[in-house]
Amino acid sequence: MREGVEDVLISIRQRSNTFAGYGVLNGENDAVEFTEFGKINRNGLKHLVMVTDGLFLPKEWVSEHDCYWESMIRKIFSKGLQVYANDLIELEATDPECVRYPRFKMSDDKSGVWITF
């Protein structure tokens, strides 16, 4: 199955950190061109959760009536980041061919930070 998309994957990867493609915070010098910075008002801010795409929920786990991001954050808050990540790893292992939950590889790297103020 992967053979049919390998050329597409290579083409996509070659466009990382280019304006013809997309930004990736991967240590390359050109990644800085895709970084935004500024200030946010912390009044009323209780938590800040930052995750890599490896921690994104499969869309099939989210009801069509729920907001994707709110659903993901609720799961992280109720389980904690480690249990949430372990649950995703277990789910991915049940679909090694990436058919039920379409993705480019069985399991992506998973990083997350949860800051409570």
C-alpha positions, 0 to 999 in steps of 0.5 A: 500500500505504501508503494503507491504513495511513496513518491507523494510523501517524498515530494511533500517532505521536500517542501518542508520549511519552504513557502511552497510547502509548510513549516516544521519546527525541526531544527532547520534554520529555515524553520524560523520563517514559520514561527510566530510570536507575541503576547497573549492576555493571561487573565483567566488563563488556567492551563496551556497545553502544547502538543505535537501532531503525534498526539492529535486524536483520530477524527473518528474519536470525535463526535460530529457535534463536538469541537475537535480541539475541545474534545482532545483537551477534555480527554487530556485533562481527564486522563493526563498527558501520559495516559492519553498518549498511551491510549493513542499508542494502543489504538495505533497498534490495533491498526498497523496498516493505517487503514481504519485511522488513515495516517502516514505511519503507524505511530508518530512521535508524541510530545506534549507540555501541560502548564497550569497557572 
